[in-house]
Amino acid sequence: MTQAELGAALGLEDENSAAPRISRYERGDRMPDEKTMDALANALGLPVAYFYAASDTLAEVILLVSRLPATKQREALKLLREIANSEQR
């Protein structure tokens, strides 16, 4: 998806200003407001938390867990807790 296409998916009317705006988000020069962040996540099929991950690994964990049904999310959380607890010993 191009920056202009993503801008259009967000409802930005002017294609000429949509791409630079998306580019500023990508570079981290600007942060989208909450409504825009929700629209970005929806347009890209990602959870909002994905954008706030501190690392690529954490972002992938968020993405993978978000795609699981709730019962499997709870199972994944239990396994992650077990791993984290074993690391603290």
PyMOL commands that set and color helices and strands:
alter all, ss='L'
color gray80, all
select helices_A, chain A and resi 3-9+15-27+34-44+48-52+56-66+70-87
alter helices_A, ss='H'
color red, helices_A
deselect
rebuild
show_as cartoon
